[in-house]
Amino acid sequence: MTAPMILIDADACPVKEEIYRVADRYKAHVRVVSNSPFRVPVSERVKRVVVDDGFDAADDWIAENADASSVVITADILLAERCLKAGARVLKHDGREFDAASIGSAIATRAIMEDLRAGMDGAGGGPPPFSKTDRSNFLQALDRVMVGMRR
């Protein structure tokens, strides 16, 4: 069995340090994919992948490299859908897992919210602040996924 690969949509990922710790525990390989360089731990299993500034270039790289031995970490719903189709497991930064049962409603909600935002001049807000609970939930979820991939 090959070691699992964790693919991180890294530009806005608040849990990179947690991912490195879990990956080390499970001897997983990690690819930190972004449009700009990030410092990554010195490890033969952790590699930085810097893609060009093209629109969705990081998403495209991740989707093209995701497969059944991958765990993808992203908040991007459309990227999550692409990776699920490739057989990967997909986690949001708060530990919630995208799966075949949830991705359709997530895409529909995204479209509705996009339409609502388009009709509201300057109104926005974005997601709530990332909390300690989110971080803890993420760690538990990633650990659960990694254990499941060992089976």
C-alpha positions, -999 to 999 in steps of 0.1 A, spaced: 0 0 0 13 34 -9 15 62 17 -14 86 16 -9 120 0 -23 151 16 -29 179 -9 -33 214 7 -51 243 -11 -26 264 8 -33 301 0 -59 305 27 -54 274 48 -52 281 86 -43 245 96 -10 239 78 9 233 110 -17 208 122 -15 190 89 23 186 91 20 171 125 -7 145 115 11 137 83 43 130 102 25 107 126 10 87 97 41 89 74 19 107 48 33 128 20 22 164 18 20 188 -12 15 224 -2 0 240 -34 -2 277 -38 3 307 -61 31 321 -38 58 304 -18 52 292 17 77 280 42 73 243 47 90 219 71 123 204 61 111 168 53 115 145 24 77 139 26 66 176 25 70 195 -8 60 229 -18 43 233 -52 41 268 -65 19 272 -95 17 302 -118 -7 331 -110 -33 318 -135 -69 317 -123 -75 284 -105 -40 272 -113 -36 257 -78 -70 241 -80 -62 226 -113 -29 211 -100 -47 196 -70 -76 182 -90 -52 166 -115 -31 150 -88 -60 139 -65 -69 102 -64 -82 75 -40 -50 77 -20 -54 114 -14 -68 137 12 -75 172 0 -77 201 24 -98 230 10 -127 253 16 -133 256 -22 -165 238 -29 -159 234 -67 -124 221 -61 -139 197 -35 -164 184 -61 -136 178 -87 -115 159 -61 -144 138 -49 -149 127 -85 -113 116 -86 -119 94 -55 -101 116 -29 -113 124 6 -119 161 11 -119 181 44 -127 217 51 -104 236 75 -130 233 102 -130 195 100 -163 190 81 -159 164 53 -173 169 18 -187 137 5 -210 125 -23 -240 131 -1 -231 167 9 -214 182 -22 -246 188 -42 -263 209 -15 -230 227 -8 -228 237 -45 -264 248 -45 -259 269 -14 -228 285 -29 -247 295 -60 -276 310 -39 -251 330 -17 -233 342 -48 -266 355 -63 -274 371 -30 -240 388 -27 -243 400 -63 -275 419 -54 -260 436 -23 -238 466 -32 -208 464 -9 -224 441 16 -205 411 26 -189 397 57 -173 364 48 -170 334 70 -169 337 108 -134 339 124 -115 306 127 -118 293 163 -100 269 186 -130 246 182 -126 246 144 -89 237 148 -97 209 172 -125 196 150 -101 196 120 -74 177 139 -100 150 149 -114 147 114 -80 145 97 -69 118 122 -102 99 116 -97 101 78 -60 89 80 -70 60 102 -97 51 77 -73 52 48 -50 27 65 -78 1 63 
